[in-house]
Amino acid sequence: NFRVHVPFCCFLRFDDIKEGDVVRHDGKRSDGYLEHIFKHAAKELFGMDVKEITYKALKNKDFQEVTLEKDGETVLRFAAAYGFRNIQNMVLKLKKGKFLYHFVEVLACPGGCLNGKGQAQSEDGKPDRALLAQMEEVYSALPVQLPETNVHVQKVYQDWLQGMGSARVQEALHTTYSAVSQSTSTLDIKW
């Protein structure tokens, strides 16, 4: 069994947000929260302030790893697996017991969110690389604000979740995963 904390950032009413209120999380791209969670875990678990993280590409550019070393030992190992091929490989490693990661950020779109099918494409249906670069530039120009310091997030915790350590927070944002027995249904997807 292990516990997962779900990052909580976007349950907001947007009618009271002004243009200058638009911020981004820590990280180079708009994808997930791997960088923020990694830096937070390094600080909370090991007392280490990580200013910059370095991604190491493994099998391809959409399967990368980030590690933290302390006293010559790897104490944190995170991975980013983008695209179904990489997700499938990650699941296979998990099934074989060769899962080395403390955290994995999984995104269905190869190249991450900005490269997703919901984004603008050229007339031939392929991603518009110039537009993608422009979107990444616009995103990276937004100011960084840690979710825990965002006044809107704090208001949600106060008004809806009844405080940071409340039972409501545990109920709404945390879950427990445990092993399940093998299903005998032929409809199951075989990874």
C-alpha positions as CSV (number, residue, x, y, z in Angstrom):
1,N,0.0,0.0,0.0
2,F,1.1,3.6,-0.6
3,R,-0.5,7.0,-0.4
4,V,-0.7,9.6,-3.1
5,H,-1.4,13.3,-2.6
6,V,-3.2,14.8,-5.5
7,P,-1.9,18.3,-6.4
8,F,-4.8,20.7,-6.0
9,C,-4.5,23.8,-8.1
10,C,-7.3,24.4,-10.5
11,F,-10.6,24.3,-8.5
12,L,-11.2,28.0,-8.7
13,R,-13.9,30.4,-9.7
14,F,-12.4,32.5,-12.6
15,D,-14.8,35.4,-12.4
16,D,-12.6,37.2,-9.8
17,I,-9.2,36.5,-11.4
18,K,-7.5,39.3,-13.3
19,E,-5.0,39.0,-16.1
20,G,-2.1,39.6,-13.7
21,D,-3.3,36.7,-11.5
22,V,-2.4,34.1,-14.1
23,V,0.7,32.3,-12.9
24,R,2.4,29.0,-13.6
25,H,3.9,26.3,-11.5
26,D,7.6,25.8,-11.2
27,G,9.1,24.0,-14.2
28,K,10.2,24.6,-17.8
29,R,7.0,23.5,-19.5
30,S,3.3,23.4,-18.9
31,D,3.2,19.7,-18.4
32,G,2.7,18.4,-14.9
33,Y,4.1,19.1,-11.5
34,L,7.1,16.8,-11.5
35,E,9.6,19.7,-10.8
36,H,7.5,21.2,-8.1
37,I,6.9,17.9,-6.3
38,F,10.6,16.9,-6.7
39,K,11.8,20.2,-5.1
40,H,9.2,20.0,-2.4
41,A,10.1,16.3,-1.6
42,A,13.8,17.1,-1.5
43,K,13.2,20.0,1.0
44,E,10.6,18.2,3.2
45,L,12.2,14.7,3.3
46,F,15.9,15.5,3.1
47,G,16.3,19.2,4.0
48,M,17.8,20.0,0.6
49,D,17.0,23.1,-1.5
50,V,17.1,22.1,-5.1
51,K,17.2,25.2,-7.4
52,E,17.5,23.5,-10.7
53,I,16.8,19.9,-11.8
54,T,18.4,18.1,-14.6
55,Y,16.4,15.6,-16.7
56,K,18.2,12.6,-18.1
57,A,16.7,11.1,-21.2
58,L,16.4,7.4,-21.0
59,K,15.0,5.5,-24.0
60,N,13.8,8.7,-25.8
61,K,13.1,12.3,-25.1
62,D,9.6,11.5,-23.8
63,F,10.9,9.2,-21.1
64,Q,13.1,11.0,-18.7
65,E,14.5,10.6,-15.2
66,V,15.3,13.0,-12.4
67,T,17.3,11.9,-9.3
68,L,18.5,13.4,-6.0
69,E,21.6,12.2,-4.4
70,K,22.6,12.6,-0.8
71,D,25.9,11.3,0.6
72,G,26.5,9.4,-2.6
73,E,23.2,7.6,-2.5
74,T,20.2,8.1,-4.7
75,V,17.4,9.1,-2.3
76,L,14.8,10.3,-4.8
77,R,14.1,8.9,-8.3
78,F,11.3,10.5,-10.4
79,A,10.4,9.8,-14.0
80,A,8.4,11.6,-16.7
81,A,6.7,9.2,-19.1
82,Y,4.9,10.9,-22.0
83,G,3.0,9.0,-24.7
84,F,1.3,5.6,-24.5
85,R,4.4,3.7,-25.6
86,N,6.4,5.0,-22.6
87,I,3.4,4.5,-20.3
88,Q,3.2,0.9,-21.5
89,N,6.9,0.4,-20.8
90,M,6.5,1.8,-17.3
91,V,3.6,-0.5,-16.6
92,L,5.6,-3.5,-17.8
93,K,8.5,-2.5,-15.5
94,L,6.1,-2.3,-12.6
95,K,4.6,-5.7,-13.4
96,K,8.1,-7.2,-13.5
97,G,9.1,-5.7,-10.2
98,K,11.7,-3.5,-11.8
99,F,10.0,-0.2,-10.8
100,L,12.6,2.1,-9.4
101,Y,10.7,5.3,-9.1
102,H,9.2,7.2,-6.2
103,F,7.0,9.3,-8.5
104,V,6.1,9.1,-12.1
105,E,4.4,11.9,-14.1
106,V,2.3,10.3,-16.8
107,L,1.0,12.3,-19.8
108,A,-0.8,10.7,-22.7
109,C,0.6,13.1,-25.3
110,P,4.1,12.6,-26.6
111,G,5.9,15.8,-26.1
112,G,3.6,16.8,-23.2
113,C,0.4,18.8,-22.9
114,L,1.2,21.6,-25.3
115,N,1.8,19.0,-28.0
116,G,-1.6,17.4,-27.4
117,K,-4.3,16.8,-30.0
118,G,-6.3,19.7,-28.4
119,Q,-3.7,22.1,-29.7
120,A,-3.5,23.9,-33.0
121,Q,-2.2,21.9,-35.9
122,S,-1.2,22.6,-39.5
123,E,-3.5,21.9,-42.3
124,D,-2.1,18.5,-42.8
125,G,-3.0,17.5,-39.2
126,K,0.5,17.6,-37.9
127,P,1.6,19.6,-34.9
128,D,2.6,23.2,-35.8
129,R,6.1,23.4,-34.4
130,A,6.3,27.2,-34.7
131,L,3.1,27.6,-32.8
132,L,4.3,25.0,-30.2
133,A,7.5,27.0,-29.7
134,Q,5.5,30.2,-29.4
135,M,3.1,28.7,-26.8
136,E,6.1,27.4,-24.7
137,E,7.6,30.9,-24.9
138,V,4.3,32.5,-23.7
139,Y,4.0,30.0,-20.9
140,S,7.5,30.4,-19.7
141,A,7.0,34.2,-19.5
142,L,4.3,33.8,-16.9
143,P,5.4,34.4,-13.3
144,V,6.1,31.3,-11.2
145,Q,4.1,31.0,-8.0
146,L,4.2,28.0,-5.7
147,P,0.7,26.5,-5.4
148,E,0.9,26.7,-1.6
149,T,1.4,30.4,-1.7
150,N,-1.4,31.1,-4.2
151,V,-4.1,33.2,-2.5
152,H,-6.8,31.5,-4.6
153,V,-5.6,28.0,-3.6
154,Q,-5.5,29.1,0.1
155,K,-9.1,30.3,-0.2
156,V,-10.2,26.9,-1.5
157,Y,-8.5,25.2,1.4
158,Q,-10.1,27.6,3.8
159,D,-13.6,27.8,2.4
160,W,-14.2,24.4,0.8
161,L,-11.7,22.0,2.4
162,Q,-12.0,23.3,6.0
163,G,-8.2,23.9,6.5
164,M,-4.9,22.4,5.5
165,G,-4.9,19.3,7.7
166,S,-8.6,18.7,7.8
167,A,-10.5,15.4,7.4
168,R,-12.0,17.0,4.2
169,V,-8.5,17.4,2.7
170,Q,-7.8,13.7,3.4
171,E,-11.1,12.7,1.9
172,A,-10.9,14.9,-1.2
173,L,-7.2,15.0,-2.1
174,H,-5.6,11.7,-0.8
175,T,-6.2,8.1,-1.8
176,T,-4.8,4.8,-0.9
177,Y,-3.8,2.2,-3.6
178,S,-3.3,-1.5,-2.9
179,A,-2.8,-4.6,-5.0
180,V,-5.9,-6.1,-6.6
181,S,-6.4,-9.7,-7.5
182,Q,-6.0,-10.7,-11.2
183,S,-9.2,-10.6,-13.1
184,T,-10.1,-13.5,-15.3
185,S,-12.1,-11.3,-17.8
186,T,-11.0,-11.5,-21.4
187,L,-11.9,-7.8,-21.8
188,D,-9.0,-6.7,-19.6
189,I,-6.2,-4.9,-21.4
190,K,-3.0,-6.9,-21.5
191,W,0.0,-4.6,-21.1
